[in-house]
Amino acid sequence: MSWTALLLISAGCYLMKALGPLVLADRTLPPTAARLVGLVAVPVLAALVVIQTVSSGDRLVLDARLPALGVAAVLIWRRAPFLAVVLGAAATAALLRLVR
Amino acid sequence: MSGAADGTGTSGPAGPAGPPARRALQRQALVIGLATGAYGISFGVLSVTAGLSVAQTCVLSLVMFTGASQFALVGVIGAGGVLGAAAGNALLLGARNVAYGFVAAPVLAKGRGRRLVLSQLVIDETVAMARAQPDPASARYAFSATGLAIYVLWNAGTLAGAVIGGEVDPAQFGLDAMFPAAFLALLVPQLRQAGARRAAVVGAAIALVLIPLTPVGVPVLAASLGVLAAGVGRTATAAANGPVERGGDLDP
């Protein structure tokens, strides 16, 4: 992959991050807009949970990640520390793949 | 985290509420950084196995610094995809950072120069951490602490992974299962309002339906429309715009 392409794509990703902070400067969004924009992270995070669990590229795949997420959900529900949640999921997936 | 709401020390520009709250935030930031760093290792491995050099892999993490876009980019390159598709996926996945930027903007330090630097840290985890705080000063501190920890450890992990190269299989160690778990842990504390729960369900459903139908990257972007479900049957209330009270859910 060429360095030029790599840096251009990276710059594009940075500009998207910087848009809000630079355009808004010291002002804040109107309350309704702020509420909607603030909640955007919620469906996006939910989508990322689904995508990272059951997809591989553009295919639906059911593998050890699903039970691992189940373990993570139980750990979150039991108020386990963040690291325990993440490591619990990794250990579950690793073990399931080991025994298969 | 209840100590964060008592207002002590909120007058200073960088002063979140009290040292105990600050230490709790540092601890959370470190834990999130470690989790991200572990995933950075797998990014480094995947990137070099996709054919990028160690230097290119490290520059991606330093300059692009948004995990999902980086994975999408090297994923498409590794699968032999054309550069246009790779770029499109990376930019589509990065598009959610526009929304995050608008969310984070009020919490970032004032001044154009600082904002240019802090903008680089506008990613899922930093914005989620900032939003989980009860007051602006804590949010600002949480954003910076989380961003710094992730930036350092993500890049360290990337370098380690790139050097290790193809010798580790990320799936064998369950590294790929860490990400959905981390996203779920970040999501749950934000689900206290019914509107947010509706948005989450709709977003997840949109993603599930679109995964096999659309190019990689589109489901995430489309899922952001799920936010509209939060507004159904609800007139704007102050509660919806307020901070999430239970940021302590991530507390180690």
Interface residues (C-beta under 8 A of the other chain):
Chain A: M1 S2 W3 A5 L6 L7 L8 I9 S10 A11 G12 C13 Y14 M16 K17 A18 L19 G20 P21 L22 V23 L24 A25 D26 T28 L29 P31 T32 A34 R35 L36 V37 G38 L39 V40 A41 V42 P43 V44 L45 A46 A47 L48 V49 V50 I51 Q52 T53 V54 S55 G57 D58 R59 L60 A64 R65 A68 L69 A72 A73 I76 R79 P81 F82 L83 V85 V86 L87 G88 A89 A90 A91 T92 A93 A94 L95 R97
Chain B: Q28 V31 I32 L34 A35 A38 G51 L52 Q56 V59 L60 V63 M64 F65 T66 A68 S69 L73 G75 I77 A79 L83 A86 A87 A90 L91 G94 A95 R96 N97 V98 A99 Y100 G101 F102 V103 A104 A105 P106 L108 K110 R112 R115 L116 L118 S119 Q120 V122 I123 D124 V127 A128 R131 A171 Q172 F173 G174 L175 D176 A177 M178 F179 P180 A181 A182 F183 L184 A185 L186 L187 V188 Q190 L191 G195 A196 A199 A200 V201 V202 G203 A204 I206 A207 L208 I211 P212 T214 P215 V216 P219 V220 A223 S224 L225 G226 V227 L228 A229 A230 G231 A236 A240 N241 D249 L250 D251 P252
